[in-house]
Amino acid sequence: MSTKRNPLVKLGKIGQSPWLDYIHRGLIESGGLARLVDEDGIRGVTSNPTIFEKAISGSREYDGQFRSLASSGKSVPEAYLDIATEDIRRAADVLRPVHDATAGSDGYVSLEVDPDLAYDTQRTISKAEELFRAVSRPNVLIKIPATREGLPAIEEVIAGGIPVNVTLIFSVKRYEEVAEAYIRGVERLIAAGGDPRSVASVASFFVSRVDTAVDKLLQATIPKWPGSPRAEMALDLQGKVAVANARLAYAKFRALFSTPGWRELAAKGARVQRPLWASTGTKNPLYPDVKYVEELIGPDTVNTIPPQTMDAFRDHGVVLDTLTHREREAKAVLADLGLLEIGLEEVCETLTREGVQSFADSFSKLLTAIGRRLESAGGA
């Protein structure tokens, strides 16, 4: 497919950056990532403990490094840091031309702070600083979860000049708190004489998981009022809430980053913290396979897309601005949800806790797998 007809490339023309939600060493070493950058216009890569656990557990690509780590007597946490930072460093190098061509606006790779620190502000700050030093690349974003304890960590890390990807955002309220923490961090960085152009940031707003959770509640609601207007409303709302929620976050983004105060910061070089649509693979087989890409396209955004969804969108995605001026429609969807007595804020709070736990479980499995590989390599 020519780049002119490639829907992934067309996203960039509207102002949305497609990022790959996947990483493993073979993709980098084979030149696959470089081809995605050149042919599909991919402008970034994200990782998380689940992605690393799958990459390391099911691959022989790391055998040589495991032998080296075992012979040097590295502990399991030390081995994880070496392996993860090596992959992130290599991916960052592939994306460095994008970073340079966009003057630091794009071309980033994300690495997450250990998820078991999600409720510990000070240790999150320390780990973010450690990871940024370890990768030693300007185009890395350190991922910090949007827990209550994560908010002051975000501000502090941004104030220290470290680029941040804020992850696990589900509600518009929490998104606003994240954006405000970022702005405070930028203000402090400038006040201390730092260069705000060095601290790009994205706010990762999770999408499909919201529909998965809300659809279950809607399905449970339908039998309560069989054949009634409420039951029809519940049926109609299925598959609509997550996109409406994200569109309201986008409207909030446009408002927060257009104030006179923000314009003063922007005049000094500050970058907007772009919304990043995460969890955009379609989990419900009844919904279109590119639903959470096509319905969330707009300027100054990122969509981090898993490989299978990326393949589908390349094949038959349609590129139109589906974010701008959609606030009224989104509010109507959430108003109807409220009439059914389903509290979206409570759903989102639960999803945050579950997301932290899921990543923590994956991280634990990852460390166990690394321990086994080290033991095996040491005995080889």
Summary of the structure (lengths in Angstrom):
residues: 380
radius of gyration: 20.9
end to end distance: 45.7
largest distance: 69.0
contacts: 1339
relative contact order: 0.15
helix: 61%
strand: 11%
